[in-house]
Amino acid sequence: IKDEVNRINDENYFANFISVEEDERKIRNTYYANGVEEGEAHGEVRGKENALIEIAKNLLKVGDSIQKISEVTGLSKEKIKSLQ
């Protein structure tokens, strides 16, 4: 029996099985890493947009025109009007 177990363990079948598991693990890790990167990028965009909105609100408070605020922040006039 010991010889049979050793023979089976030496076969490529088990090496291939381990390789498939390793490949699946790498694929999962890649999907996870891509998800994290996409989430971070999305968060950066939202953070920048929120900062521009806060700037626009402050400029509205000091009486700047919607036109000027739009030029400075890049926000649409409609978006700025919705902040009033």
PDB file of N, CA, C and O in Angstrom:
ATOM      1  N   ILE A   1       0.839  -1.192   0.000  1.00  0.00           N
ATOM      2  CA  ILE A   1       0.000   0.000   0.000  1.00  0.00           C
ATOM      3  C   ILE A   1       0.882   1.252   0.000  1.00  0.00           C
ATOM      4  O   ILE A   1       0.593   2.217  -0.707  1.00  0.00           O
ATOM      5  N   LYS A   2       1.944   1.234   0.785  1.00  0.00           N
ATOM      6  CA  LYS A   2       2.832   2.396   0.852  1.00  0.00           C
ATOM      7  C   LYS A   2       3.397   2.727  -0.527  1.00  0.00           C
ATOM      8  O   LYS A   2       3.469   3.898  -0.902  1.00  0.00           O
ATOM      9  N   ASP A   3       3.798   1.708  -1.280  1.00  0.00           N
ATOM     10  CA  ASP A   3       4.331   1.939  -2.625  1.00  0.00           C
ATOM     11  C   ASP A   3       3.272   2.550  -3.540  1.00  0.00           C
ATOM     12  O   ASP A   3       3.576   3.416  -4.361  1.00  0.00           O
ATOM     13  N   GLU A   4       2.036   2.097  -3.393  1.00  0.00           N
ATOM     14  CA  GLU A   4       0.945   2.622  -4.220  1.00  0.00           C
ATOM     15  C   GLU A   4       0.687   4.100  -3.896  1.00  0.00           C
ATOM     16  O   GLU A   4       0.489   4.910  -4.801  1.00  0.00           O
ATOM     17  N   VAL A   5       0.690   4.441  -2.618  1.00  0.00           N
ATOM     18  CA  VAL A   5       0.495   5.835  -2.204  1.00  0.00           C
ATOM     19  C   VAL A   5       1.621   6.705  -2.757  1.00  0.00           C
ATOM     20  O   VAL A   5       1.364   7.794  -3.269  1.00  0.00           O
ATOM     21  N   ASN A   6       2.830   6.248  -2.662  1.00  0.00           N
ATOM     22  CA  ASN A   6       3.968   7.008  -3.193  1.00  0.00           C
ATOM     23  C   ASN A   6       3.859   7.186  -4.700  1.00  0.00           C
ATOM     24  O   ASN A   6       4.159   8.261  -5.219  1.00  0.00           O
ATOM     25  N   ARG A   7       3.430   6.138  -5.413  1.00  0.00           N
ATOM     26  CA  ARG A   7       3.277   6.217  -6.863  1.00  0.00           C
ATOM     27  C   ARG A   7       2.214   7.250  -7.234  1.00  0.00           C
ATOM     28  O   ARG A   7       2.405   8.057  -8.143  1.00  0.00           O
ATOM     29  N   ILE A   8       1.089   7.210  -6.512  1.00  0.00           N
ATOM     30  CA  ILE A   8       0.002   8.152  -6.792  1.00  0.00           C
ATOM     31  C   ILE A   8       0.454   9.582  -6.511  1.00  0.00           C
ATOM     32  O   ILE A   8       0.152  10.495  -7.280  1.00  0.00           O
ATOM     33  N   ASN A   9       1.168   9.774  -5.424  1.00  0.00           N
ATOM     34  CA  ASN A   9       1.637  11.119  -5.073  1.00  0.00           C
ATOM     35  C   ASN A   9       2.637  11.665  -6.081  1.00  0.00           C
ATOM     36  O   ASN A   9       2.758  12.879  -6.244  1.00  0.00           O
ATOM     37  N   ASP A  10       3.340  10.789  -6.747  1.00  0.00           N
ATOM     38  CA  ASP A  10       4.321  11.217  -7.741  1.00  0.00           C
ATOM     39  C   ASP A  10       3.692  11.572  -9.081  1.00  0.00           C
ATOM     40  O   ASP A  10       4.341  12.194  -9.922  1.00  0.00           O
ATOM     41  N   GLU A  11       2.456  11.190  -9.286  1.00  0.00           N
ATOM     42  CA  GLU A  11       1.811  11.438 -10.570  1.00  0.00           C
ATOM     43  C   GLU A  11       1.502  12.928 -10.750  1.00  0.00           C
ATOM     44  O   GLU A  11       1.333  13.663  -9.777  1.00  0.00           O
ATOM     45  N   ASN A  12       1.433  13.342 -11.981  1.00  0.00           N
ATOM     46  CA  ASN A  12       1.157  14.744 -12.308  1.00  0.00           C
ATOM     47  C   ASN A  12      -0.261  15.163 -11.958  1.00  0.00           C
ATOM     48  O   ASN A  12      -0.542  16.359 -11.875  1.00  0.00           O
ATOM     49  N   TYR A  13      -1.154  14.217 -11.753  1.00  0.00           N
ATOM     50  CA  TYR A  13      -2.545  14.549 -11.434  1.00  0.00           C
ATOM     51  C   TYR A  13      -2.613  15.489 -10.238  1.00  0.00           C
ATOM     52  O   TYR A  13      -3.305  16.507 -10.279  1.00  0.00           O
ATOM     53  N   PHE A  14      -1.901  15.148  -9.183  1.00  0.00           N
ATOM     54  CA  PHE A  14      -1.954  15.974  -7.980  1.00  0.00           C
ATOM     55  C   PHE A  14      -1.258  17.315  -8.188  1.00  0.00           C
ATOM     56  O   PHE A  14      -1.682  18.334  -7.642  1.00  0.00           O
ATOM     57  N   ALA A  15      -0.209  17.308  -8.963  1.00  0.00           N
ATOM     58  CA  ALA A  15       0.466  18.574  -9.272  1.00  0.00           C
ATOM     59  C   ALA A  15      -0.473  19.480 -10.051  1.00  0.00           C
ATOM     60  O   ALA A  15      -0.522  20.685  -9.804  1.00  0.00           O
ATOM     61  N   ASN A  16      -1.218  18.911 -10.989  1.00  0.00           N
ATOM     62  CA  ASN A  16      -2.185  19.701 -11.754  1.00  0.00           C
ATOM     63  C   ASN A  16      -3.312  20.199 -10.868  1.00  0.00           C
ATOM     64  O   ASN A  16      -3.776  21.328 -11.026  1.00  0.00           O
ATOM     65  N   PHE A  17      -3.750  19.371  -9.943  1.00  0.00           N
ATOM     66  CA  PHE A  17      -4.818  19.760  -9.027  1.00  0.00           C
ATOM     67  C   PHE A  17      -4.385  20.958  -8.191  1.00  0.00           C
ATOM     68  O   PHE A  17      -5.137  21.920  -8.032  1.00  0.00           O
ATOM     69  N   ILE A  18      -3.188  20.892  -7.668  1.00  0.00           N
ATOM     70  CA  ILE A  18      -2.664  22.000  -6.869  1.00  0.00           C
ATOM     71  C   ILE A  18      -2.520  23.240  -7.749  1.00  0.00           C
ATOM     72  O   ILE A  18      -2.801  24.354  -7.307  1.00  0.00           O
ATOM     73  N   SER A  19      -2.089  23.047  -8.978  1.00  0.00           N
ATOM     74  CA  SER A  19      -1.933  24.170  -9.896  1.00  0.00           C
ATOM     75  C   SER A  19      -3.274  24.849 -10.169  1.00  0.00           C
ATOM     76  O   SER A  19      -3.347  26.076 -10.232  1.00  0.00           O
ATOM     77  N   VAL A  20      -4.332  24.057 -10.333  1.00  0.00           N
ATOM     78  CA  VAL A  20      -5.663  24.624 -10.563  1.00  0.00           C
ATOM     79  C   VAL A  20      -6.106  25.432  -9.352  1.00  0.00           C
ATOM     80  O   VAL A  20      -6.631  26.536  -9.499  1.00  0.00           O
ATOM     81  N   GLU A  21      -5.896  24.889  -8.158  1.00  0.00           N
ATOM     82  CA  GLU A  21      -6.253  25.634  -6.941  1.00  0.00           C
ATOM     83  C   GLU A  21      -5.474  26.941  -6.853  1.00  0.00           C
ATOM     84  O   GLU A  21      -6.028  27.983  -6.501  1.00  0.00           O
ATOM     85  N   GLU A  22      -4.201  26.876  -7.172  1.00  0.00           N
ATOM     86  CA  GLU A  22      -3.359  28.075  -7.127  1.00  0.00           C
ATOM     87  C   GLU A  22      -3.839  29.097  -8.158  1.00  0.00           C
ATOM     88  O   GLU A  22      -3.903  30.291  -7.867  1.00  0.00           O
ATOM     89  N   ASP A  23      -4.175  28.632  -9.355  1.00  0.00           N
ATOM     90  CA  ASP A  23      -4.689  29.528 -10.390  1.00  0.00           C
ATOM     91  C   ASP A  23      -5.984  30.194  -9.942  1.00  0.00           C
ATOM     92  O   ASP A  23      -6.167  31.395 -10.141  1.00  0.00           O
ATOM     93  N   GLU A  24      -6.881  29.422  -9.339  1.00  0.00           N
ATOM     94  CA  GLU A  24      -8.151  29.980  -8.861  1.00  0.00           C
ATOM     95  C   GLU A  24      -7.914  31.025  -7.777  1.00  0.00           C
ATOM     96  O   GLU A  24      -8.585  32.056  -7.744  1.00  0.00           O
ATOM     97  N   ARG A  25      -6.959  30.756  -6.894  1.00  0.00           N
ATOM     98  CA  ARG A  25      -6.631  31.713  -5.835  1.00  0.00           C
ATOM     99  C   ARG A  25      -6.096  33.012  -6.445  1.00  0.00           C
ATOM    100  O   ARG A  25      -6.465  34.104  -6.013  1.00  0.00           O
ATOM    101  N   LYS A  26      -5.238  32.888  -7.434  1.00  0.00           N
ATOM    102  CA  LYS A  26      -4.674  34.077  -8.086  1.00  0.00           C
ATOM    103  C   LYS A  26      -5.760  34.881  -8.795  1.00  0.00           C
ATOM    104  O   LYS A  26      -5.755  36.111  -8.762  1.00  0.00           O
ATOM    105  N   ILE A  27      -6.687  34.176  -9.433  1.00  0.00           N
ATOM    106  CA  ILE A  27      -7.791  34.857 -10.114  1.00  0.00           C
ATOM    107  C   ILE A  27      -8.650  35.609  -9.108  1.00  0.00           C
ATOM    108  O   ILE A  27      -9.007  36.764  -9.339  1.00  0.00           O
ATOM    109  N   ARG A  28      -8.985  34.965  -7.991  1.00  0.00           N
ATOM    110  CA  ARG A  28      -9.783  35.633  -6.950  1.00  0.00           C
ATOM    111  C   ARG A  28      -9.060  36.868  -6.430  1.00  0.00           C
ATOM    112  O   ARG A  28      -9.669  37.923  -6.252  1.00  0.00           O
ATOM    113  N   ASN A  29      -7.768  36.733  -6.189  1.00  0.00           N
ATOM    114  CA  ASN A  29      -6.990  37.870  -5.687  1.00  0.00           C
ATOM    115  C   ASN A  29      -6.949  39.011  -6.701  1.00  0.00           C
ATOM    116  O   ASN A  29      -6.984  40.182  -6.325  1.00  0.00           O
ATOM    117  N   THR A  30      -6.874  38.671  -7.974  1.00  0.00           N
ATOM    118  CA  THR A  30      -6.874  39.692  -9.024  1.00  0.00           C
ATOM    119  C   THR A  30      -8.204  40.423  -9.062  1.00  0.00           C
ATOM    120  O   THR A  30      -8.238  41.650  -9.145  1.00  0.00           O
ATOM    121  N   TYR A  31      -9.316  39.665  -9.002  1.00  0.00           N
ATOM    122  CA  TYR A  31     -10.636  40.297  -8.971  1.00  0.00           C
ATOM    123  C   TYR A  31     -10.762  41.216  -7.760  1.00  0.00           C
ATOM    124  O   TYR A  31     -11.289  42.323  -7.868  1.00  0.00           O
ATOM    125  N   TYR A  32     -10.282  40.761  -6.621  1.00  0.00           N
ATOM    126  CA  TYR A  32     -10.352  41.568  -5.403  1.00  0.00           C
ATOM    127  C   TYR A  32      -9.544  42.856  -5.570  1.00  0.00           C
ATOM    128  O   TYR A  32     -10.025  43.944  -5.255  1.00  0.00           O
ATOM    129  N   ALA A  33      -8.318  42.724  -6.066  1.00  0.00           N
ATOM    130  CA  ALA A  33      -7.456  43.901  -6.236  1.00  0.00           C
ATOM    131  C   ALA A  33      -8.073  44.892  -7.218  1.00  0.00           C
ATOM    132  O   ALA A  33      -8.020  46.103  -7.001  1.00  0.00           O
ATOM    133  N   ASN A  34      -8.658  44.375  -8.298  1.00  0.00           N
ATOM    134  CA  ASN A  34      -9.311  45.264  -9.265  1.00  0.00           C
ATOM    135  C   ASN A  34     -10.494  45.979  -8.634  1.00  0.00           C
ATOM    136  O   ASN A  34     -10.720  47.161  -8.891  1.00  0.00           O
ATOM    137  N   GLY A  35     -11.247  45.267  -7.812  1.00  0.00           N
ATOM    138  CA  GLY A  35     -12.390  45.880  -7.133  1.00  0.00           C
ATOM    139  C   GLY A  35     -11.956  46.988  -6.193  1.00  0.00           C
ATOM    140  O   GLY A  35     -12.593  48.040  -6.124  1.00  0.00           O
ATOM    141  N   VAL A  36     -10.882  46.753  -5.477  1.00  0.00           N
ATOM    142  CA  VAL A  36     -10.355  47.768  -4.559  1.00  0.00           C
ATOM    143  C   VAL A  36      -9.913  49.002  -5.342  1.00  0.00           C
ATOM    144  O   VAL A  36     -10.216  50.129  -4.951  1.00  0.00           O
ATOM    145  N   GLU A  37      -9.198  48.790  -6.442  1.00  0.00           N
ATOM    146  CA  GLU A  37      -8.740  49.923  -7.260  1.00  0.00           C
ATOM    147  C   GLU A  37      -9.912  50.721  -7.810  1.00  0.00           C
ATOM    148  O   GLU A  37      -9.893  51.951  -7.796  1.00  0.00           O
ATOM    149  N   GLU A  38     -10.934  50.019  -8.295  1.00  0.00           N
ATOM    150  CA  GLU A  38     -12.112  50.713  -8.828  1.00  0.00           C
ATOM    151  C   GLU A  38     -12.816  51.498  -7.727  1.00  0.00           C
ATOM    152  O   GLU A  38     -13.271  52.620  -7.949  1.00  0.00           O
ATOM    153  N   GLY A  39     -12.904  50.908  -6.549  1.00  0.00           N
ATOM    154  CA  GLY A  39     -13.537  51.595  -5.428  1.00  0.00           C
ATOM    155  C   GLY A  39     -12.775  52.841  -5.019  1.00  0.00           C
ATOM    156  O   GLY A  39     -13.371  53.880  -4.736  1.00  0.00           O
ATOM    157  N   GLU A  40     -11.457  52.733  -4.990  1.00  0.00           N
ATOM    158  CA  GLU A  40     -10.641  53.896  -4.641  1.00  0.00           C
ATOM    159  C   GLU A  40     -10.787  55.003  -5.680  1.00  0.00           C
ATOM    160  O   GLU A  40     -10.910  56.178  -5.332  1.00  0.00           O
ATOM    161  N   ALA A  41     -10.772  54.628  -6.942  1.00  0.00           N
ATOM    162  CA  ALA A  41     -10.916  55.628  -8.012  1.00  0.00           C
ATOM    163  C   ALA A  41     -12.275  56.310  -7.923  1.00  0.00           C
ATOM    164  O   ALA A  41     -12.378  57.526  -8.080  1.00  0.00           O
ATOM    165  N   HIS A  42     -13.311  55.524  -7.672  1.00  0.00           N
ATOM    166  CA  HIS A  42     -14.662  56.086  -7.542  1.00  0.00           C
ATOM    167  C   HIS A  42     -14.722  57.038  -6.345  1.00  0.00           C
ATOM    168  O   HIS A  42     -15.331  58.105  -6.423  1.00  0.00           O
ATOM    169  N   GLY A  43     -14.092  56.650  -5.252  1.00  0.00           N
ATOM    170  CA  GLY A  43     -14.065  57.496  -4.066  1.00  0.00           C
ATOM    171  C   GLY A  43     -13.336  58.807  -4.304  1.00  0.00           C
ATOM    172  O   GLY A  43     -13.751  59.853  -3.806  1.00  0.00           O
ATOM    173  N   GLU A  44     -12.255  58.752  -5.061  1.00  0.00           N
ATOM    174  CA  GLU A  44     -11.514  59.977  -5.381  1.00  0.00           C
ATOM    175  C   GLU A  44     -12.371  60.931  -6.199  1.00  0.00           C
ATOM    176  O   GLU A  44     -12.393  62.134  -5.940  1.00  0.00           O
ATOM    177  N   VAL A  45     -13.067  60.395  -7.177  1.00  0.00           N
ATOM    178  CA  VAL A  45     -13.930  61.232  -8.020  1.00  0.00           C
ATOM    179  C   VAL A  45     -15.022  61.869  -7.176  1.00  0.00           C
ATOM    180  O   VAL A  45     -15.285  63.066  -7.298  1.00  0.00           O
ATOM    181  N   ARG A  46     -15.662  61.070  -6.316  1.00  0.00           N
ATOM    182  CA  ARG A  46     -16.734  61.612  -5.468  1.00  0.00           C
ATOM    183  C   ARG A  46     -16.189  62.653  -4.504  1.00  0.00           C
ATOM    184  O   ARG A  46     -16.843  63.662  -4.241  1.00  0.00           O
ATOM    185  N   GLY A  47     -14.999  62.411  -3.979  1.00  0.00           N
ATOM    186  CA  GLY A  47     -14.396  63.369  -3.065  1.00  0.00           C
ATOM    187  C   GLY A  47     -14.100  64.700  -3.735  1.00  0.00           C
ATOM    188  O   GLY A  47     -14.340  65.760  -3.158  1.00  0.00           O
ATOM    189  N   LYS A  48     -13.582  64.644  -4.946  1.00  0.00           N
ATOM    190  CA  LYS A  48     -13.299  65.876  -5.693  1.00  0.00           C
ATOM    191  C   LYS A  48     -14.589  66.618  -6.018  1.00  0.00           C
ATOM    192  O   LYS A  48     -14.653  67.843  -5.916  1.00  0.00           O
ATOM    193  N   GLU A  49     -15.616  65.869  -6.410  1.00  0.00           N
ATOM    194  CA  GLU A  49     -16.901  66.504  -6.721  1.00  0.00           C
ATOM    195  C   GLU A  49     -17.483  67.165  -5.473  1.00  0.00           C
ATOM    196  O   GLU A  49     -17.993  68.284  -5.540  1.00  0.00           O
ATOM    197  N   ASN A  50     -17.407  66.478  -4.345  1.00  0.00           N
ATOM    198  CA  ASN A  50     -17.917  67.059  -3.099  1.00  0.00           C
ATOM    199  C   ASN A  50     -17.150  68.319  -2.718  1.00  0.00           C
ATOM    200  O   ASN A  50     -17.739  69.278  -2.218  1.00  0.00           O
ATOM    201  N   ALA A  51     -15.841  68.324  -2.950  1.00  0.00           N
ATOM    202  CA  ALA A  51     -15.040  69.513  -2.648  1.00  0.00           C
ATOM    203  C   ALA A  51     -15.460  70.684  -3.534  1.00  0.00           C
ATOM    204  O   ALA A  51     -15.566  71.815  -3.061  1.00  0.00           O
ATOM    205  N   LEU A  52     -15.699  70.416  -4.813  1.00  0.00           N
ATOM    206  CA  LEU A  52     -16.140  71.479  -5.725  1.00  0.00           C
ATOM    207  C   LEU A  52     -17.511  72.011  -5.319  1.00  0.00           C
ATOM    208  O   LEU A  52     -17.771  73.209  -5.427  1.00  0.00           O
ATOM    209  N   ILE A  53     -18.371  71.138  -4.859  1.00  0.00           N
ATOM    210  CA  ILE A  53     -19.701  71.569  -4.406  1.00  0.00           C
ATOM    211  C   ILE A  53     -19.572  72.471  -3.184  1.00  0.00           C
ATOM    212  O   ILE A  53     -20.269  73.481  -3.089  1.00  0.00           O
ATOM    213  N   GLU A  54     -18.698  72.124  -2.258  1.00  0.00           N
ATOM    214  CA  GLU A  54     -18.490  72.963  -1.073  1.00  0.00           C
ATOM    215  C   GLU A  54     -17.922  74.325  -1.465  1.00  0.00           C
ATOM    216  O   GLU A  54     -18.320  75.350  -0.912  1.00  0.00           O
ATOM    217  N   ILE A  55     -17.007  74.333  -2.404  1.00  0.00           N
ATOM    218  CA  ILE A  55     -16.457  75.604  -2.893  1.00  0.00           C
ATOM    219  C   ILE A  55     -17.566  76.441  -3.516  1.00  0.00           C
ATOM    220  O   ILE A  55     -17.663  77.640  -3.257  1.00  0.00           O
ATOM    221  N   ALA A  56     -18.397  75.814  -4.334  1.00  0.00           N
ATOM    222  CA  ALA A  56     -19.502  76.531  -4.982  1.00  0.00           C
ATOM    223  C   ALA A  56     -20.456  77.104  -3.940  1.00  0.00           C
ATOM    224  O   ALA A  56     -20.912  78.239  -4.081  1.00  0.00           O
ATOM    225  N   LYS A  57     -20.761  76.343  -2.904  1.00  0.00           N
ATOM    226  CA  LYS A  57     -21.653  76.834  -1.843  1.00  0.00           C
ATOM    227  C   LYS A  57     -21.052  78.059  -1.167  1.00  0.00           C
ATOM    228  O   LYS A  57     -21.752  79.036  -0.898  1.00  0.00           O
ATOM    229  N   ASN A  58     -19.760  78.000  -0.896  1.00  0.00           N
ATOM    230  CA  ASN A  58     -19.099  79.134  -0.247  1.00  0.00           C
ATOM    231  C   ASN A  58     -19.072  80.362  -1.154  1.00  0.00           C
ATOM    232  O   ASN A  58     -19.251  81.487  -0.687  1.00  0.00           O
ATOM    233  N   LEU A  59     -18.850  80.148  -2.440  1.00  0.00           N
ATOM    234  CA  LEU A  59     -18.858  81.275  -3.375  1.00  0.00           C
ATOM    235  C   LEU A  59     -20.254  81.876  -3.499  1.00  0.00           C
ATOM    236  O   LEU A  59     -20.396  83.090  -3.646  1.00  0.00           O
ATOM    237  N   LEU A  60     -21.282  81.035  -3.442  1.00  0.00           N
ATOM    238  CA  LEU A  60     -22.658  81.549  -3.450  1.00  0.00           C
ATOM    239  C   LEU A  60     -22.915  82.411  -2.215  1.00  0.00           C
ATOM    240  O   LEU A  60     -23.574  83.447  -2.300  1.00  0.00           O
ATOM    241  N   LYS A  61     -22.391  81.977  -1.067  1.00  0.00           N
ATOM    242  CA  LYS A  61     -22.597  82.721   0.183  1.00  0.00           C
ATOM    243  C   LYS A  61     -21.995  84.119   0.122  1.00  0.00           C
ATOM    244  O   LYS A  61     -22.541  85.061   0.697  1.00  0.00           O
ATOM    245  N   VAL A  62     -20.863  84.253  -0.578  1.00  0.00           N
ATOM    246  CA  VAL A  62     -20.229  85.573  -0.656  1.00  0.00           C
ATOM    247  C   VAL A  62     -20.734  86.378  -1.846  1.00  0.00           C
ATOM    248  O   VAL A  62     -20.257  87.484  -2.103  1.00  0.00           O
ATOM    249  N   GLY A  63     -21.703  85.820  -2.571  1.00  0.00           N
ATOM    250  CA  GLY A  63     -22.371  86.591  -3.608  1.00  0.00           C
ATOM    251  C   GLY A  63     -21.803  86.483  -5.008  1.00  0.00           C
ATOM    252  O   GLY A  63     -22.173  87.273  -5.876  1.00  0.00           O
ATOM    253  N   ASP A  64     -20.923  85.540  -5.256  1.00  0.00           N
ATOM    254  CA  ASP A  64     -20.410  85.387  -6.625  1.00  0.00           C
ATOM    255  C   ASP A  64     -21.515  84.897  -7.552  1.00  0.00           C
ATOM    256  O   ASP A  64     -22.454  84.225  -7.126  1.00  0.00           O
ATOM    257  N   SER A  65     -21.384  85.244  -8.814  1.00  0.00           N
ATOM    258  CA  SER A  65     -22.411  84.874  -9.797  1.00  0.00           C
ATOM    259  C   SER A  65     -22.311  83.385 -10.144  1.00  0.00           C
ATOM    260  O   SER A  65     -21.255  82.763 -10.026  1.00  0.00           O
ATOM    261  N   ILE A  66     -23.429  82.851 -10.570  1.00  0.00           N
ATOM    262  CA  ILE A  66     -23.472  81.450 -10.990  1.00  0.00           C
ATOM    263  C   ILE A  66     -22.518  81.229 -12.157  1.00  0.00           C
ATOM    264  O   ILE A  66     -21.838  80.205 -12.223  1.00  0.00           O
ATOM    265  N   GLN A  67     -22.467  82.183 -13.070  1.00  0.00           N
ATOM    266  CA  GLN A  67     -21.563  82.096 -14.226  1.00  0.00           C
ATOM    267  C   GLN A  67     -20.115  81.964 -13.764  1.00  0.00           C
ATOM    268  O   GLN A  67     -19.388  81.084 -14.225  1.00  0.00           O
ATOM    269  N   LYS A  68     -19.702  82.842 -12.852  1.00  0.00           N
ATOM    270  CA  LYS A  68     -18.319  82.829 -12.364  1.00  0.00           C
ATOM    271  C   LYS A  68     -18.022  81.528 -11.627  1.00  0.00           C
ATOM    272  O   LYS A  68     -16.961  80.934 -11.817  1.00  0.00           O
ATOM    273  N   ILE A  69     -18.954  81.085 -10.787  1.00  0.00           N
ATOM    274  CA  ILE A  69     -18.755  79.846 -10.023  1.00  0.00           C
ATOM    275  C   ILE A  69     -18.611  78.659 -10.974  1.00  0.00           C
ATOM    276  O   ILE A  69     -17.788  77.771 -10.754  1.00  0.00           O
ATOM    277  N   SER A  70     -19.410  78.654 -12.019  1.00  0.00           N
ATOM    278  CA  SER A  70     -19.337  77.581 -13.010  1.00  0.00           C
ATOM    279  C   SER A  70     -17.976  77.573 -13.697  1.00  0.00           C
ATOM    280  O   SER A  70     -17.391  76.513 -13.918  1.00  0.00           O
ATOM    281  N   GLU A  71     -17.481  78.744 -14.029  1.00  0.00           N
ATOM    282  CA  GLU A  71     -16.172  78.850 -14.679  1.00  0.00           C
ATOM    283  C   GLU A  71     -15.054  78.382 -13.751  1.00  0.00           C
ATOM    284  O   GLU A  71     -14.121  77.705 -14.183  1.00  0.00           O
ATOM    285  N   VAL A  72     -15.155  78.744 -12.479  1.00  0.00           N
ATOM    286  CA  VAL A  72     -14.104  78.407 -11.513  1.00  0.00           C
ATOM    287  C   VAL A  72     -14.109  76.918 -11.168  1.00  0.00           C
ATOM    288  O   VAL A  72     -13.053  76.287 -11.111  1.00  0.00           O
ATOM    289  N   THR A  73     -15.294  76.361 -10.940  1.00  0.00           N
ATOM    290  CA  THR A  73     -15.390  74.979 -10.453  1.00  0.00           C
ATOM    291  C   THR A  73     -15.567  73.943 -11.555  1.00  0.00           C
ATOM    292  O   THR A  73     -15.241  72.770 -11.371  1.00  0.00           O
ATOM    293  N   GLY A  74     -16.083  74.380 -12.696  1.00  0.00           N
ATOM    294  CA  GLY A  74     -16.397  73.422 -13.747  1.00  0.00           C
ATOM    295  C   GLY A  74     -17.748  72.755 -13.567  1.00  0.00           C
ATOM    296  O   GLY A  74     -18.143  71.916 -14.376  1.00  0.00           O
ATOM    297  N   LEU A  75     -18.462  73.126 -12.504  1.00  0.00           N
ATOM    298  CA  LEU A  75     -19.807  72.586 -12.285  1.00  0.00           C
ATOM    299  C   LEU A  75     -20.788  73.257 -13.237  1.00  0.00           C
ATOM    300  O   LEU A  75     -20.602  74.406 -13.636  1.00  0.00           O
ATOM    301  N   SER A  76     -21.825  72.527 -13.588  1.00  0.00           N
ATOM    302  CA  SER A  76     -22.834  73.103 -14.480  1.00  0.00           C
ATOM    303  C   SER A  76     -23.624  74.180 -13.739  1.00  0.00           C
ATOM    304  O   SER A  76     -23.732  74.159 -12.513  1.00  0.00           O
ATOM    305  N   LYS A  77     -24.167  75.109 -14.499  1.00  0.00           N
ATOM    306  CA  LYS A  77     -24.988  76.168 -13.904  1.00  0.00           C
ATOM    307  C   LYS A  77     -26.203  75.566 -13.205  1.00  0.00           C
ATOM    308  O   LYS A  77     -26.628  76.055 -12.158  1.00  0.00           O
ATOM    309  N   GLU A  78     -26.759  74.508 -13.784  1.00  0.00           N
ATOM    310  CA  GLU A  78     -27.923  73.850 -13.181  1.00  0.00           C
ATOM    311  C   GLU A  78     -27.566  73.254 -11.821  1.00  0.00           C
ATOM    312  O   GLU A  78     -28.341  73.347 -10.869  1.00  0.00           O
ATOM    313  N   LYS A  79     -26.389  72.646 -11.741  1.00  0.00           N
ATOM    314  CA  LYS A  79     -25.944  72.063 -10.472  1.00  0.00           C
ATOM    315  C   LYS A  79     -25.770  73.160  -9.430  1.00  0.00           C
ATOM    316  O   LYS A  79     -26.167  72.993  -8.277  1.00  0.00           O
ATOM    317  N   ILE A  80     -25.185  74.268  -9.828  1.00  0.00           N
ATOM    318  CA  ILE A  80     -24.961  75.379  -8.898  1.00  0.00           C
ATOM    319  C   ILE A  80     -26.289  75.964  -8.447  1.00  0.00           C
ATOM    320  O   ILE A  80     -26.463  76.278  -7.269  1.00  0.00           O
ATOM    321  N   LYS A  81     -27.229  76.113  -9.378  1.00  0.00           N
ATOM    322  CA  LYS A  81     -28.555  76.628  -9.007  1.00  0.00           C
ATOM    323  C   LYS A  81     -29.231  75.717  -7.986  1.00  0.00           C
ATOM    324  O   LYS A  81     -29.947  76.189  -7.102  1.00  0.00           O
ATOM    325  N   SER A  82     -29.004  74.423  -8.110  1.00  0.00           N
ATOM    326  CA  SER A  82     -29.632  73.479  -7.170  1.00  0.00           C
ATOM    327  C   SER A  82     -29.041  73.578  -5.770  1.00  0.00           C
ATOM    328  O   SER A  82     -29.618  73.057  -4.815  1.00  0.00           O
ATOM    329  N   LEU A  83     -27.903  74.238  -5.642  1.00  0.00           N
ATOM    330  CA  LEU A  83     -27.253  74.391  -4.340  1.00  0.00           C
ATOM    331  C   LEU A  83     -27.781  75.592  -3.566  1.00  0.00           C
ATOM    332  O   LEU A  83     -27.530  75.718  -2.367  1.00  0.00           O
ATOM    333  N   GLN A  84     -28.509  76.475  -4.244  1.00  0.00           N
ATOM    334  CA  GLN A  84     -28.996  77.701  -3.598  1.00  0.00           C
ATOM    335  C   GLN A  84     -30.090  77.393  -2.601  1.00  0.00           C
ATOM    336  O   GLN A  84     -30.617  78.304  -1.963  1.00  0.00           O
TER     337      GLN A  84
END
